[in-house]
């Protein structure tokens, strides 16, 4: 089984419980809402967005409900089955169009659809790729000059990770590389350095903005609402998530690019 097939099989296997895994911790809801807010600030409503690595459609449904048209792409048929259940009415109205293909077949699959106005990718999809340049090379032909690309990646310098021994061990192994690689049973996680992602995006994309969440607000038992911050930490993070140092030390880094 190839690496791409192995990833697809892994996500097929967890598709039925993926939503529980991704909504069990309130911080996941907090960070997802922050990313959605960034997309809404960056991409005008009504545009056609490609949700790259859409999973079970948690974001795709949010976009559709706010007036976006969505191309929902994923390599996992199992995840897309969950999306189709969640977004049945939006799919029937044509607001969401499902695209299922392996990453090597991505370009051919996209040729059958309208050209997106923007591309978004949430929750660390690029952390599954050893070579992020392959992602930028695949996305670039789809976008017109000036179009936006918004991505969310795990921050390699999340301050809480830096207090753990495993992080320093992984950093030592990756000192001459472009990412901190953390081996996992089914697939490695590549914590790409932000400078490496920016370099991989050139010359077709230029970085236009950076934000981060999960620096002050981390893990709580009670529900977290991005648009209704209650604690001082929540209020500070919701207000200053795009400014240094919060934009550099959170759990997730959000990057916005412009197609050159």
PASEBA-1860 file (N, C-alpha, C; in nm, 3 decimals):
! residues 260
1> XXXXXXXX> 0.085/-0.119/0.000/0.000/0.000/0.000/0.089/0.125/0.000 ~ 0.060/0.220/-0.085/0.140/0.342/-0.092/0.108/0.431/0.028 ~ 0.194/0.535/0.046/0.170/0.627/0.156/0.035/0.694/0.146 ~ -0.004/0.737/0.025/-0.133/0.802/0.006/-0.248/0.705/0.037 ~ -0.236/0.581/-0.009/-0.340/0.482/0.017/-0.350/0.452/0.166 ~ -0.236/0.449/0.234/-0.234/0.422/0.377/-0.305/0.534/0.454 ~ -0.281/0.659/0.414/-0.349/0.772/0.479/-0.500/0.764/0.456 ~ -0.540/0.735/0.332/-0.682/0.724/0.302/-0.746/0.611/0.383
9> XXXXXXXX> -0.678/0.498/0.394/-0.731/0.386/0.469/-0.743/0.420/0.618 ~ -0.647/0.493/0.669/-0.652/0.534/0.810/-0.775/0.620/0.837 ~ -0.798/0.720/0.752/-0.912/0.809/0.774/-1.045/0.740/0.742 ~ -1.044/0.647/0.649/-1.164/0.566/0.628/-1.201/0.492/0.757 ~ -1.097/0.442/0.825/-1.121/0.363/0.945/-1.174/0.442/1.063 ~ -1.141/0.571/1.070/-1.187/0.651/1.185/-1.301/0.746/1.148 ~ -1.348/0.738/1.024/-1.447/0.835/0.976/-1.572/0.839/1.063 ~ -1.621/0.724/1.107/-1.747/0.721/1.181/-1.735/0.785/1.319
17> XXXXXXXX> -1.615/0.794/1.372/-1.597/0.856/1.505/-1.513/0.983/1.499 ~ -1.485/1.029/1.378/-1.397/1.146/1.362/-1.455/1.271/1.427 ~ -1.584/1.293/1.411/-1.645/1.412/1.469/-1.633/1.411/1.621 ~ -1.649/1.294/1.683/-1.635/1.286/1.828/-1.492/1.319/1.870 ~ -1.396/1.272/1.792/-1.256/1.299/1.823/-1.223/1.447/1.809 ~ -1.282/1.511/1.709/-1.249/1.651/1.677/-1.336/1.751/1.752 ~ -1.432/1.705/1.829/-1.514/1.799/1.906/-1.514/1.764/2.055 ~ -1.437/1.662/2.093/-1.435/1.621/2.233/-1.368/1.724/2.322
25> XXXXXXXX> -1.263/1.788/2.271/-1.190/1.887/2.348/-1.236/2.026/2.308 ~ -1.281/2.109/2.400/-1.330/2.242/2.365/-1.230/2.327/2.287 ~ -1.100/2.305/2.306/-1.001/2.385/2.234/-1.011/2.361/2.084 ~ -1.053/2.242/2.044/-1.068/2.215/1.901/-1.180/2.300/1.842 ~ -1.289/2.317/1.917/-1.399/2.403/1.872/-1.353/2.549/1.867 ~ -1.275/2.589/1.965/-1.223/2.727/1.971/-1.135/2.757/1.850 ~ -1.042/2.666/1.820/-0.949/2.691/1.710/-1.020/2.682/1.575 ~ -1.117/2.593/1.562/-1.190/2.582/1.435/-1.269/2.710/1.408
33> XXXXXXXX> -1.334/2.762/1.511/-1.411/2.885/1.493/-1.320/3.002/1.459 ~ -1.200/3.005/1.516/-1.105/3.111/1.484/-1.064/3.103/1.338 ~ -1.039/2.984/1.288/-1.000/2.968/1.147/-1.115/3.010/1.056 ~ -1.236/2.969/1.088/-1.351/3.008/1.007/-1.367/3.159/1.003 ~ -1.341/3.224/1.116/-1.348/3.369/1.121/-1.244/3.431/1.028 ~ -1.124/3.376/1.028/-1.018/3.426/0.940/-1.057/3.410/0.793 ~ -1.115/3.297/0.758/-1.159/3.276/0.619/-1.264/3.381/0.582 ~ -1.360/3.404/0.672/-1.465/3.502/0.644/-1.408/3.642/0.628
41> XXXXXXXX> -1.302/3.674/0.700/-1.238/3.805/0.689/-1.155/3.817/0.560 ~ -1.112/3.703/0.506/-1.019/3.704/0.392/-1.088/3.685/0.259 ~ -1.192/3.602/0.256/-1.259/3.565/0.131/-1.401/3.621/0.132 ~ -1.437/3.704/0.035/-1.573/3.761/0.033/-1.680/3.652/0.022 ~ -1.791/3.674/0.090/-1.903/3.581/0.083/-1.954/3.567/-0.061 ~ -1.998/3.447/-0.094/-2.050/3.422/-0.228/-1.948/3.360/-0.321 ~ -1.822/3.362/-0.283/-1.718/3.306/-0.369/-1.716/3.153/-0.363 ~ -1.654/3.094/-0.464/-1.635/2.949/-0.467/-1.503/2.916/-0.399
49> XXXXXXXX> -1.509/2.841/-0.289/-1.388/2.804/-0.216/-1.364/2.654/-0.228 ~ -1.238/2.618/-0.243/-1.197/2.478/-0.238/-1.154/2.448/-0.096 ~ -1.228/2.359/-0.028/-1.194/2.314/0.106/-1.107/2.190/0.091 ~ -0.975/2.210/0.097/-0.878/2.104/0.072/-0.859/2.023/0.200 ~ -0.890/1.892/0.193/-0.886/1.808/0.313/-1.006/1.836/0.401 ~ -1.124/1.832/0.340/-1.246/1.878/0.407/-1.295/1.784/0.515 ~ -1.248/1.659/0.516/-1.292/1.565/0.619/-1.441/1.540/0.615 ~ -1.504/1.548/0.731/-1.647/1.516/0.743/-1.736/1.637/0.718
57> XXXXXXXX> -1.676/1.749/0.678/-1.757/1.864/0.639/-1.791/1.962/0.749 ~ -1.719/1.958/0.860/-1.747/2.053/0.968/-1.731/2.197/0.920 ~ -1.626/2.222/0.841/-1.605/2.356/0.787/-1.691/2.381/0.665 ~ -1.700/2.282/0.576/-1.774/2.301/0.451/-1.918/2.344/0.479 ~ -1.981/2.283/0.577/-2.118/2.321/0.611/-2.123/2.465/0.661 ~ -2.027/2.504/0.743/-2.022/2.641/0.795/-2.010/2.740/0.680 ~ -1.921/2.710/0.584/-1.905/2.800/0.469/-2.035/2.811/0.389 ~ -2.097/2.698/0.362/-2.220/2.697/0.281/-2.331/2.775/0.350
65> XXXXXXXX> -2.341/2.761/0.482/-2.446/2.830/0.555/-2.425/2.981/0.557 ~ -2.307/3.024/0.525/-2.276/3.167/0.523/-2.261/3.221/0.381 ~ -2.311/3.147/0.284/-2.321/3.200/0.149/-2.209/3.163/0.055 ~ -2.113/3.085/0.100/-2.007/3.041/0.009/-2.054/2.920/-0.070 ~ -1.996/2.902/-0.187/-2.008/2.777/-0.260/-1.880/2.700/-0.237 ~ -1.891/2.567/-0.222/-1.779/2.489/-0.173/-1.750/2.369/-0.262 ~ -1.623/2.354/-0.299/-1.571/2.229/-0.353/-1.504/2.157/-0.237 ~ -1.562/2.046/-0.195/-1.514/1.974/-0.077/-1.428/1.856/-0.121
73> XXXXXXXX> -1.296/1.871/-0.105/-1.202/1.768/-0.152/-1.142/1.692/-0.035 ~ -1.136/1.559/-0.051/-1.065/1.475/0.046/-1.023/1.345/-0.022 ~ -0.918/1.285/0.033/-0.870/1.158/-0.022/-0.948/1.040/0.034 ~ -1.022/1.062/0.143/-1.089/0.953/0.212/-1.237/0.945/0.175 ~ -1.275/0.836/0.112/-1.416/0.816/0.077/-1.501/0.802/0.202 ~ -1.446/0.742/0.307/-1.520/0.727/0.431/-1.553/0.860/0.495 ~ -1.458/0.953/0.493/-1.483/1.086/0.549/-1.588/1.159/0.466 ~ -1.582/1.143/0.336/-1.678/1.212/0.250/-1.819/1.154/0.264
81> XXXXXXXX> -1.829/1.027/0.299/-1.961/0.971/0.328/-2.024/1.043/0.447 ~ -1.944/1.072/0.548/-1.994/1.146/0.663/-2.034/1.288/0.622 ~ -1.954/1.351/0.537/-1.987/1.485/0.486/-2.119/1.484/0.411 ~ -2.140/1.383/0.329/-2.263/1.377/0.251/-2.385/1.363/0.340 ~ -2.372/1.294/0.453/-2.484/1.287/0.547/-2.508/1.422/0.612 ~ -2.401/1.487/0.652/-2.413/1.615/0.721/-2.467/1.724/0.628 ~ -2.425/1.723/0.504/-2.452/1.833/0.411/-2.548/1.792/0.300 ~ -2.638/1.701/0.328/-2.725/1.647/0.223/-2.802/1.757/0.150
89> XXXXXXXX> -2.861/1.850/0.225/-2.942/1.954/0.160/-2.855/2.051/0.082 ~ -2.736/2.084/0.135/-2.646/2.177/0.065/-2.592/2.114/-0.063 ~ -2.569/1.984/-0.061/-2.524/1.915/-0.181/-2.635/1.910/-0.285 ~ -2.758/1.885/-0.241/-2.870/1.878/-0.335/-2.896/2.012/-0.402 ~ -2.866/2.122/-0.331/-2.884/2.256/-0.388/-2.763/2.302/-0.469 ~ -2.658/2.222/-0.470/-2.539/2.258/-0.546/-2.445/2.353/-0.474 ~ -2.471/2.382/-0.347/-2.381/2.470/-0.271/-2.249/2.401/-0.238 ~ -2.256/2.270/-0.220/-2.137/2.190/-0.191/-2.125/2.081/-0.297
97> XXXXXXXX> -2.007/2.073/-0.358/-1.978/1.969/-0.455/-1.863/1.884/-0.400 ~ -1.882/1.754/-0.394/-1.785/1.663/-0.336/-1.683/1.619/-0.441 ~ -1.555/1.621/-0.403/-1.446/1.578/-0.492/-1.362/1.476/-0.416 ~ -1.365/1.351/-0.461/-1.289/1.244/-0.397/-1.184/1.193/-0.495 ~ -1.056/1.206/-0.458/-0.948/1.158/-0.543/-0.822/1.148/-0.458 ~ -0.732/1.060/-0.497/-0.602/1.056/-0.431/-0.526/1.184/-0.464 ~ -0.427/1.218/-0.384/-0.353/1.341/-0.410/-0.283/1.338/-0.546 ~ -0.225/1.224/-0.589/-0.167/1.222/-0.724/-0.269/1.247/-0.835
105> XXXXXXXX> -0.396/1.217/-0.809/-0.501/1.238/-0.910/-0.578/1.368/-0.888 ~ -0.529/1.452/-0.798/-0.601/1.573/-0.760/-0.623/1.666/-0.880 ~ -0.519/1.691/-0.957/-0.529/1.785/-1.070/-0.633/1.737/-1.172 ~ -0.631/1.608/-1.203/-0.726/1.554/-1.299/-0.869/1.565/-1.248 ~ -0.888/1.540/-1.118/-1.022/1.549/-1.060/-1.073/1.693/-1.063 ~ -0.985/1.788/-1.037/-1.027/1.928/-1.032/-1.057/1.984/-1.171 ~ -1.001/1.923/-1.274/-1.025/1.971/-1.411/-1.172/1.962/-1.450 ~ -1.247/1.879/-1.380/-1.389/1.862/-1.413/-1.478/1.965/-1.343
113> XXXXXXXX> -1.418/2.056/-1.265/-1.497/2.150/-1.185/-1.457/2.294/-1.215 ~ -1.541/2.385/-1.171/-1.513/2.527/-1.189/-1.389/2.568/-1.111 ~ -1.324/2.671/-1.159/-1.204/2.720/-1.094/-1.240/2.791/-0.964 ~ -1.182/2.752/-0.851/-1.218/2.818/-0.725/-1.163/2.960/-0.718 ~ -1.232/3.043/-0.639/-1.186/3.180/-0.615/-1.083/3.185/-0.502 ~ -1.085/3.083/-0.416/-0.992/3.077/-0.303/-0.979/2.932/-0.259 ~ -0.871/2.903/-0.189/-0.849/2.769/-0.134/-0.827/2.783/0.016 ~ -0.891/2.696/0.093/-0.875/2.694/0.238/-0.843/2.551/0.281
121> XXXXXXXX> -0.766/2.539/0.387/-0.730/2.407/0.437/-0.708/2.416/0.588 ~ -0.793/2.350/0.663/-0.794/2.366/0.809/-0.738/2.243/0.879 ~ -0.699/2.264/1.003/-0.668/2.159/1.099/-0.550/2.072/1.059 ~ -0.445/2.134/1.006/-0.318/2.065/0.990/-0.309/1.963/0.879 ~ -0.385/1.981/0.772/-0.376/1.886/0.660/-0.234/1.881/0.605 ~ -0.168/1.995/0.596/-0.032/1.998/0.541/0.068/1.926/0.631 ~ 0.033/1.905/0.757/0.123/1.833/0.847/0.133/1.685/0.813 ~ 0.046/1.638/0.725/0.054/1.498/0.679/0.147/1.482/0.560
129> XXXXXXXX> 0.190/1.595/0.501/0.274/1.591/0.381/0.419/1.616/0.417 ~ 0.507/1.528/0.369/0.650/1.548/0.392/0.703/1.663/0.308 ~ 0.643/1.684/0.190/0.688/1.789/0.098/0.575/1.888/0.074 ~ 0.569/1.995/0.150/0.459/2.090/0.130/0.461/2.158/-0.006 ~ 0.577/2.162/-0.072/0.582/2.223/-0.205/0.487/2.152/-0.300 ~ 0.467/2.021/-0.282/0.375/1.948/-0.369/0.234/2.004/-0.356 ~ 0.196/2.046/-0.236/0.065/2.107/-0.215/0.055/2.239/-0.290 ~ 0.153/2.327/-0.271/0.148/2.458/-0.337/0.152/2.444/-0.489
137> XXXXXXXX> 0.231/2.348/-0.539/0.238/2.326/-0.683/0.105/2.277/-0.739 ~ 0.032/2.198/-0.659/-0.097/2.146/-0.705/-0.205/2.253/-0.700 ~ -0.196/2.344/-0.603/-0.299/2.447/-0.585/-0.279/2.564/-0.682 ~ -0.154/2.600/-0.710/-0.125/2.721/-0.787/-0.199/2.728/-0.921 ~ -0.204/2.620/-1.002/-0.273/2.632/-1.132/-0.423/2.659/-1.121 ~ -0.481/2.636/-1.005/-0.625/2.653/-0.988/-0.665/2.796/-0.962 ~ -0.570/2.878/-0.915/-0.605/3.011/-0.866/-0.556/3.121/-0.959 ~ -0.638/3.222/-0.975/-0.600/3.339/-1.053/-0.509/3.428/-0.969
145> XXXXXXXX> -0.427/3.512/-1.032/-0.344/3.606/-0.957/-0.430/3.691/-0.863 ~ -0.382/3.707/-0.741/-0.454/3.783/-0.640/-0.547/3.700/-0.554 ~ -0.572/3.574/-0.592/-0.661/3.489/-0.514/-0.596/3.450/-0.382 ~ -0.679/3.416/-0.284/-0.631/3.386/-0.149/-0.619/3.237/-0.124 ~ -0.519/3.203/-0.043/-0.500/3.069/0.010/-0.487/3.084/0.161 ~ -0.571/3.014/0.237/-0.570/3.022/0.383/-0.550/2.882/0.439 ~ -0.444/2.864/0.520/-0.415/2.731/0.574/-0.394/2.738/0.725 ~ -0.422/2.626/0.787/-0.398/2.609/0.930/-0.303/2.491/0.947
153> XXXXXXXX> -0.194/2.513/1.020/-0.097/2.406/1.044/-0.063/2.402/1.192 ~ -0.019/2.287/1.239/0.030/2.276/1.375/0.158/2.359/1.388 ~ 0.166/2.437/1.492/0.280/2.524/1.513/0.398/2.443/1.567 ~ 0.511/2.440/1.497/0.625/2.362/1.547/0.683/2.419/1.676 ~ 0.654/2.545/1.707/0.707/2.608/1.827/0.596/2.645/1.926 ~ 0.495/2.559/1.934/0.392/2.574/2.035/0.458/2.565/2.172 ~ 0.438/2.666/2.255/0.515/2.677/2.379/0.494/2.556/2.471 ~ 0.374/2.499/2.472/0.350/2.386/2.561/0.427/2.262/2.516
161> XXXXXXXX> 0.435/2.240/2.383/0.515/2.128/2.333/0.661/2.145/2.370 ~ 0.709/2.270/2.372/0.849/2.296/2.399/0.888/2.268/2.543 ~ 0.791/2.239/2.629/0.821/2.200/2.766/0.836/2.048/2.781 ~ 0.819/1.975/2.672/0.822/1.828/2.677/0.952/1.773/2.618 ~ 0.997/1.664/2.674/1.122/1.604/2.628/1.114/1.556/2.484 ~ 0.996/1.500/2.445/0.983/1.447/2.310/1.008/1.556/2.206 ~ 0.969/1.681/2.236/0.986/1.790/2.139/1.134/1.816/2.115 ~ 1.211/1.820/2.222/1.354/1.847/2.207/1.425/1.732/2.136
169> XXXXXXXX> 1.382/1.609/2.162/1.438/1.493/2.091/1.407/1.502/1.943 ~ 1.281/1.535/1.909/1.241/1.548/1.769/1.314/1.664/1.702 ~ 1.332/1.774/1.775/1.404/1.889/1.719/1.548/1.852/1.688 ~ 1.613/1.777/1.776/1.752/1.736/1.752/1.762/1.649/1.627 ~ 1.662/1.563/1.605/1.665/1.477/1.486/1.641/1.558/1.359 ~ 1.574/1.671/1.373/1.532/1.748/1.256/1.609/1.877/1.239 ~ 1.721/1.892/1.309/1.788/2.020/1.316/1.831/2.074/1.180 ~ 1.864/1.987/1.086/1.907/2.031/0.953/1.793/2.020/0.850
177> XXXXXXXX> 1.674/1.988/0.895/1.562/1.971/0.803/1.473/2.094/0.798 ~ 1.356/2.074/0.740/1.260/2.184/0.724/1.138/2.166/0.814 ~ 1.141/2.061/0.897/1.027/2.034/0.985/1.074/1.950/1.102 ~ 0.998/1.957/1.211/1.016/1.865/1.322/0.925/1.746/1.295 ~ 0.983/1.630/1.281/0.905/1.511/1.244/0.879/1.428/1.369 ~ 0.752/1.402/1.395/0.714/1.320/1.510/0.653/1.190/1.458 ~ 0.727/1.078/1.469/0.676/0.950/1.418/0.549/0.908/1.490 ~ 0.456/0.855/1.413/0.330/0.802/1.468/0.310/0.662/1.410
185> XXXXXXXX> 0.226/0.579/1.474/0.209/0.440/1.429/0.168/0.426/1.283 ~ 0.076/0.512/1.235/0.025/0.497/1.100/0.084/0.597/1.002 ~ 0.128/0.713/1.051/0.186/0.814/0.963/0.263/0.915/1.045 ~ 0.368/0.967/0.987/0.447/1.070/1.054/0.374/1.204/1.048 ~ 0.395/1.285/1.152/0.344/1.421/1.155/0.462/1.515/1.132 ~ 0.450/1.604/1.034/0.558/1.695/0.997/0.521/1.835/1.046 ~ 0.588/1.879/1.151/0.565/2.013/1.205/0.654/2.109/1.128 ~ 0.602/2.155/1.015/0.681/2.237/0.924/0.715/2.372/0.988
193> XXXXXXXX> 0.842/2.412/0.975/0.879/2.546/1.015/0.807/2.645/0.924 ~ 0.760/2.754/0.982/0.683/2.851/0.903/0.768/2.908/0.791 ~ 0.897/2.933/0.819/0.986/2.984/0.714/0.998/2.885/0.599 ~ 0.994/2.756/0.631/1.002/2.653/0.527/0.875/2.651/0.443 ~ 0.759/2.671/0.506/0.634/2.676/0.431/0.631/2.796/0.337 ~ 0.678/2.910/0.387/0.682/3.030/0.304/0.775/3.009/0.186 ~ 0.889/2.945/0.210/0.984/2.917/0.101/0.925/2.819/0.001 ~ 0.852/2.719/0.051/0.790/2.620/-0.039/0.683/2.683/-0.126
201> XXXXXXXX> 0.618/2.787/-0.074/0.511/2.853/-0.149/0.563/2.942/-0.261 ~ 0.687/2.989/-0.250/0.743/3.075/-0.354/0.775/2.994/-0.478 ~ 0.770/3.054/-0.596/0.740/3.194/-0.625/0.593/3.220/-0.658 ~ 0.508/3.119/-0.644/0.369/3.135/-0.688/0.280/3.198/-0.581 ~ 0.322/3.195/-0.454/0.244/3.253/-0.347/0.333/3.340/-0.259 ~ 0.276/3.448/-0.208/0.345/3.529/-0.110/0.263/3.536/0.018 ~ 0.330/3.533/0.131/0.263/3.539/0.260/0.205/3.678/0.282 ~ 0.078/3.685/0.321/0.013/3.814/0.346/-0.030/3.833/0.490
209> XXXXXXXX> -0.034/3.725/0.569/-0.077/3.740/0.707/-0.052/3.614/0.787 ~ -0.049/3.633/0.919/-0.027/3.520/1.009/-0.104/3.543/1.138 ~ -0.163/3.439/1.189/-0.233/3.444/1.317/-0.211/3.312/1.388 ~ -0.253/3.305/1.514/-0.233/3.182/1.589/-0.335/3.175/1.701 ~ -0.375/3.054/1.735/-0.464/3.033/1.849/-0.411/2.918/1.933 ~ -0.454/2.916/2.060/-0.409/2.811/2.150/-0.287/2.850/2.231 ~ -0.252/2.979/2.232/-0.138/3.023/2.313/-0.179/3.042/2.458 ~ -0.287/3.115/2.480/-0.336/3.139/2.615/-0.447/3.042/2.650
217> XXXXXXXX> -0.538/3.018/2.556/-0.648/2.925/2.577/-0.602/2.788/2.532 ~ -0.600/2.691/2.624/-0.544/2.561/2.589/-0.649/2.452/2.602 ~ -0.661/2.392/2.718/-0.753/2.278/2.732/-0.841/2.299/2.854 ~ -0.971/2.296/2.827/-1.069/2.321/2.931/-1.177/2.214/2.927 ~ -1.245/2.197/3.039/-1.356/2.103/3.044/-1.486/2.166/2.993 ~ -1.498/2.296/3.008/-1.621/2.364/2.966/-1.610/2.411/2.822 ~ -1.725/2.434/2.762/-1.728/2.474/2.621/-1.663/2.612/2.603 ~ -1.591/2.628/2.492/-1.527/2.754/2.458/-1.596/2.810/2.334
225> XXXXXXXX> -1.631/2.938/2.339/-1.699/3.000/2.227/-1.616/3.118/2.178 ~ -1.560/3.104/2.057/-1.471/3.206/2.002/-1.536/3.344/1.999 ~ -1.664/3.349/1.965/-1.732/3.477/1.951/-1.793/3.527/2.083 ~ -1.781/3.446/2.189/-1.830/3.488/2.320/-1.725/3.458/2.426 ~ -1.608/3.521/2.417/-1.503/3.494/2.516/-1.546/3.537/2.656 ~ -1.511/3.456/2.756/-1.554/3.484/2.892/-1.435/3.518/2.983 ~ -1.333/3.433/2.982/-1.220/3.457/3.071/-1.127/3.562/3.011 ~ -1.037/3.613/3.093/-0.940/3.711/3.046/-0.854/3.651/2.935
233> XXXXXXXX> -0.812/3.525/2.952/-0.730/3.460/2.849/-0.805/3.452/2.717 ~ -0.933/3.417/2.723/-1.013/3.408/2.601/-1.026/3.545/2.535 ~ -1.052/3.647/2.613/-1.069/3.780/2.557/-0.939/3.830/2.492 ~ -0.827/3.806/2.559/-0.699/3.851/2.504/-0.666/3.777/2.376 ~ -0.690/3.644/2.375/-0.655/3.567/2.256/-0.745/3.603/2.139 ~ -0.874/3.622/2.164/-0.966/3.657/2.056/-0.935/3.795/1.999 ~ -0.879/3.881/2.082/-0.851/4.017/2.035/-0.715/4.029/1.968 ~ -0.615/3.957/2.019/-0.478/3.980/1.974/-0.417/3.860/1.900
241> XXXXXXXX> -0.502/3.773/1.846/-0.452/3.649/1.785/-0.366/3.674/1.662 ~ -0.373/3.794/1.604/-0.294/3.824/1.484/-0.169/3.906/1.516 ~ -0.142/3.929/1.642/-0.029/4.013/1.679/0.076/3.933/1.755 ~ 0.200/3.978/1.742/0.311/3.915/1.815/0.296/3.949/1.964 ~ 0.321/3.853/2.059/0.374/3.720/2.034/0.269/3.611/2.018 ~ 0.140/3.644/2.037/0.038/3.539/2.031/0.038/3.467/1.897 ~ 0.065/3.539/1.789/0.061/3.476/1.657/0.175/3.378/1.635 ~ 0.270/3.370/1.728/0.389/3.287/1.709/0.398/3.169/1.805
249> XXXXXXXX> 0.315/3.164/1.908/0.337/3.060/2.010/0.213/2.976/2.039 ~ 0.109/2.986/1.958/-0.011/2.908/1.981/-0.001/2.765/1.931 ~ -0.103/2.687/1.957/-0.106/2.548/1.912/-0.112/2.538/1.760 ~ -0.192/2.626/1.699/-0.206/2.628/1.553/-0.156/2.761/1.499 ~ -0.095/2.756/1.382/-0.058/2.876/1.309/-0.147/2.886/1.186 ~ -0.206/3.002/1.166/-0.289/3.030/1.049/-0.210/3.120/0.956 ~ -0.202/3.081/0.829/-0.125/3.157/0.730/-0.214/3.193/0.613 ~ -0.207/3.318/0.569/-0.279/3.359/0.449/-0.177/3.395/0.342
257> XXXX> -0.203/3.348/0.221/-0.116/3.373/0.105/-0.197/3.438/-0.005 ~ -0.126/3.506/-0.094/-0.185/3.562/-0.215/-0.118/3.498/-0.335 ~ -0.201/3.456/-0.432/-0.145/3.400/-0.556/-0.079/3.511/-0.635 ~ 0.046/3.493/-0.667/0.123/3.597/-0.738/0.087/3.593/-0.886
END
